[in-house]
Amino acid sequence: MEAFLISTGIVALAEMGDKTQLLALVLAARFRKPWPIVAGILVATLANHAAAGAVGAWIQTQMGPSLLRIVLGISFLAMAGWMLIPDKLDDDEADKAPRFGVFGTTLVLFFLAEIGDKTQIATVMLAARYEAGLAWVVGGTTLGMMLANAPVVWLGEKVTKLVPIRAVHIVSAVVFAGLGIAALISA
């Protein structure tokens, strides 16, 4: 359960102001059909984070416990620094034609935008950290994505204006730094 709760919290915080959250806002404004957008986000996130979790679980089997803790500690500290760099949505991501309908367009754009994103990297690291909890990590990171993105789809720009994104990024950075220091101390 710890893996689920930590994964949910970290990804929900990391996703605030992230390019995929901005993409969710753009898709909501463009299509004005929240249900297929939210469904596309859910399916894309499950697929992306399941793959990322599998990579993290594989990494965990390839390293000894001490080396893994050091790598995770350094990775979490690097993620803390990355959290302080705001994301911007690439203009071409939002201008794709809805060839596959609202659901399909959301699924493809969200899946592609999430590749190499902070939350995907966090999922890899969390899956490596919680070796016995892969399903909990993927479930938690997916829930975190949905907690951050579904309200944006339904409530639009109001949500992003109510939440101080910079403060959320700082809190996320502190959480990642704490995890990194804890991993390094335990090594």
C-alpha positions as CSV (number, residue, x, y, z in Angstrom):
1,M,0.0,0.0,0.0
2,E,3.0,2.3,0.7
3,A,4.0,2.0,-3.0
4,F,0.5,2.9,-4.1
5,L,0.2,6.0,-1.9
6,I,3.7,7.3,-2.5
7,S,3.3,6.7,-6.3
8,T,-0.1,8.5,-6.4
9,G,1.2,11.5,-4.4
10,I,4.4,11.9,-6.3
11,V,2.9,11.7,-9.7
12,A,-0.1,13.9,-8.8
13,L,2.4,16.6,-7.6
14,A,4.8,16.1,-10.5
15,E,2.0,16.4,-13.1
16,M,0.9,19.9,-11.9
17,G,2.0,22.3,-14.7
18,D,3.5,19.4,-16.7
19,K,3.2,19.4,-20.5
20,T,0.7,16.6,-20.4
21,Q,-1.5,18.6,-18.1
22,L,-1.3,21.5,-20.5
23,L,-2.1,19.0,-23.3
24,A,-5.2,17.9,-21.4
25,L,-6.3,21.6,-21.1
26,V,-5.8,22.1,-24.8
27,L,-7.7,19.0,-25.8
28,A,-10.6,20.0,-23.4
29,A,-10.7,23.5,-25.0
30,R,-10.5,22.1,-28.5
31,F,-13.0,19.2,-28.4
32,R,-15.2,20.0,-25.4
33,K,-16.0,16.3,-24.9
34,P,-14.6,15.5,-21.4
35,W,-15.5,11.8,-21.2
36,P,-13.6,10.5,-24.3
37,I,-10.7,12.8,-23.4
38,V,-10.5,11.4,-19.8
39,A,-10.9,7.9,-21.1
40,G,-8.0,8.5,-23.6
41,I,-5.8,9.9,-20.8
42,L,-6.6,6.8,-18.7
43,V,-5.8,4.2,-21.4
44,A,-2.6,6.1,-22.5
45,T,-1.4,6.5,-19.0
46,L,-2.0,2.8,-18.1
47,A,-0.1,1.6,-21.2
48,N,2.7,4.1,-20.7
49,H,3.2,3.5,-17.0
50,A,2.8,-0.2,-17.3
51,A,5.8,-0.2,-19.7
52,A,7.7,2.2,-17.5
53,G,7.0,0.1,-14.5
54,A,8.2,-3.0,-16.3
55,V,11.5,-1.2,-17.1
56,G,11.8,-0.2,-13.5
57,A,11.2,-3.8,-12.3
58,W,13.8,-5.1,-14.8
59,I,16.4,-2.5,-13.6
60,Q,15.8,-3.7,-10.1
61,T,16.7,-7.3,-11.1
62,Q,19.9,-6.2,-12.8
63,M,21.5,-4.3,-9.9
64,G,22.5,-5.4,-6.5
65,P,20.7,-3.7,-3.6
66,S,23.5,-1.2,-2.7
67,L,24.1,-0.1,-6.3
68,L,20.3,0.2,-6.9
69,R,19.9,2.4,-3.8
70,I,22.7,4.7,-5.0
71,V,21.3,4.9,-8.5
72,L,17.8,5.6,-7.2
73,G,19.1,8.2,-4.7
74,I,20.9,10.1,-7.4
75,S,18.0,9.7,-9.8
76,F,15.5,11.0,-7.2
77,L,17.8,14.0,-6.5
78,A,18.1,14.7,-10.3
79,M,14.3,14.5,-10.5
80,A,14.1,17.0,-7.6
81,G,16.1,19.4,-9.8
82,W,14.0,18.7,-12.9
83,M,10.8,19.4,-11.0
84,L,12.0,23.0,-10.7
85,I,12.1,23.4,-14.5
86,P,8.6,24.3,-15.8
87,D,7.2,22.4,-18.8
88,K,5.8,24.1,-21.9
89,L,3.5,22.4,-24.4
90,D,4.9,22.1,-27.9
91,D,2.6,23.9,-30.3
92,D,2.6,21.0,-32.8
93,E,1.3,18.5,-30.3
94,A,-2.0,20.3,-30.0
95,D,-2.5,21.0,-33.7
96,K,-2.8,17.3,-34.8
97,A,-6.0,16.6,-36.8
98,P,-8.6,14.5,-35.0
99,R,-8.1,11.6,-37.4
100,F,-8.9,9.0,-34.8
101,G,-11.7,10.9,-33.0
102,V,-11.5,12.5,-29.7
103,F,-10.6,9.4,-27.8
104,G,-8.1,8.1,-30.3
105,T,-6.5,11.5,-30.7
106,T,-6.2,11.9,-26.9
107,L,-4.8,8.4,-26.5
108,V,-2.1,8.9,-29.2
109,L,-1.1,12.5,-28.2
110,F,-1.1,11.7,-24.4
111,F,0.9,8.5,-24.9
112,L,3.5,10.2,-27.0
113,A,3.7,13.3,-24.8
114,E,4.3,11.1,-21.8
115,I,7.4,9.3,-23.3
116,G,10.4,10.6,-21.4
117,D,8.3,12.8,-19.3
118,K,8.9,13.4,-15.6
119,T,6.0,11.2,-14.5
120,Q,7.2,8.3,-16.7
121,I,10.7,8.6,-15.4
122,A,9.3,8.7,-11.8
123,T,7.3,5.5,-12.6
124,V,10.5,3.7,-13.7
125,M,12.3,4.8,-10.5
126,L,9.3,4.0,-8.2
127,A,8.9,0.5,-9.8
128,A,12.7,-0.1,-9.2
129,R,12.3,1.1,-5.6
130,Y,9.2,-1.0,-4.8
131,E,10.2,-4.3,-6.4
132,A,7.3,-6.3,-5.0
133,G,4.7,-3.6,-5.8
134,L,4.8,-3.2,-9.6
135,A,1.0,-3.2,-9.8
136,W,0.7,-0.8,-6.9
137,V,3.2,1.6,-8.5
138,V,1.4,1.5,-11.9
139,G,-2.0,1.9,-10.2
140,G,-0.7,4.7,-8.1
141,T,1.0,6.6,-10.8
142,T,-2.0,6.2,-13.1
143,L,-4.3,7.5,-10.3
144,G,-1.9,10.4,-9.7
145,M,-2.1,11.3,-13.4
146,M,-5.9,11.1,-13.3
147,L,-6.1,13.3,-10.2
148,A,-4.0,16.0,-11.8
149,N,-5.6,15.8,-15.3
150,A,-9.3,14.9,-15.1
151,P,-10.2,18.1,-13.2
152,V,-8.4,20.1,-15.8
153,V,-10.5,18.5,-18.5
154,W,-13.7,19.2,-16.7
155,L,-12.9,22.5,-15.1
156,G,-10.4,23.8,-17.6
157,E,-8.2,26.8,-16.9
158,K,-9.9,27.5,-13.6
159,V,-8.0,24.6,-11.9
160,T,-4.7,25.7,-13.2
161,K,-5.3,29.3,-12.0
162,L,-6.4,28.2,-8.5
163,V,-3.3,26.0,-7.8
164,P,0.0,27.8,-7.4
165,I,2.0,25.7,-9.8
166,R,5.4,27.0,-8.6
167,A,4.6,26.0,-5.0
168,V,3.5,22.5,-6.2
169,H,6.8,22.1,-8.1
170,I,8.8,23.1,-5.0
171,V,6.9,20.6,-2.8
172,S,7.5,17.9,-5.5
173,A,11.2,18.8,-5.6
174,V,11.4,18.5,-1.8
175,V,9.6,15.1,-1.8
176,F,11.9,13.8,-4.5
177,A,15.0,15.2,-2.7
178,G,13.8,13.5,0.5
179,L,13.4,10.1,-1.3
180,G,16.8,10.6,-2.8
181,I,18.5,11.3,0.5
182,A,16.7,8.4,2.2
183,A,17.9,6.0,-0.6
184,L,21.5,7.3,-0.4
185,I,21.5,7.0,3.4
186,S,20.2,3.4,3.3
187,A,22.9,2.5,0.8
